[in-house]
Amino acid sequence: MKSILSTFFGSQTKKTALVAVQPNKLEDSGPSVPLAALEGNIAVIAIENIFQLFDFAALSGKLEVQAPANCGSFYFRKGVLIHGLLQVNQRKIGQILVESQVITEEQLQQCLLLHEQTDPPKLFGQILLEQGHIKPDGLDNTLLRQVKDAFFEALSWTEGIFRFYPNQVPAADAVKLYARIDHLLLEGMLRIDQATLDGNEEDEE
């Protein structure tokens, strides 16, 4: 198995694979525009290797990944994933809780109505807690599952580009979690292998 450093710097044949953005090329961008410190093509460098780099180098900031049909934003603090979301098909907290049979569909609709009526708006998770439908540790686990689902979805992408913005942080009201990249990668690869196996079994039938 190649080391992570070899993967990134030892065997690249295409100059577009990984590019460190030079500040002098972006002088006209203006001070309010964040500059990407690193960008590349996930068709050349697999997305799991990008995530490994964040873990290995203990990077902090925002990783944007743009695939043909979706895009995602992932925030890291010293190599640990603290937040992540997708633009399309992001599973909602309520959906996860109903599918897990933690709350009922009626309870979900009640909380959604309260969420629409609050001014200023409250976080949906806070409403669930106030209504007694879920405990704090249950909410934390659900939020972690939501972030993991986004991570696993991105892990399956094989085309697109990525950009890394150092020192960017999630919105102040975003729930911040701590998930180790090596654990997520292992779980994600097992999921992908299982999905492939299930697909092959269906084809044989």
Salt bridges, closest charged atoms under 4 A:
GLU39 OE1 - ARG163 NE 3.66
GLU64 OE2 - LYS62 NZ 2.93
GLU99 OE1 - ARG91 NH2 2.02
GLU130 OE2 - LYS122 NZ 3.03
ASP149 OD2 - ARG91 NH1 2.80
ASP149 OD1 - ARG191 NH1 3.65
ASP182 OD2 - ARG180 NH2 2.53
GLU187 OE1 - LYS148 NZ 3.01
GLU187 OE2 - ARG191 NH2 3.61
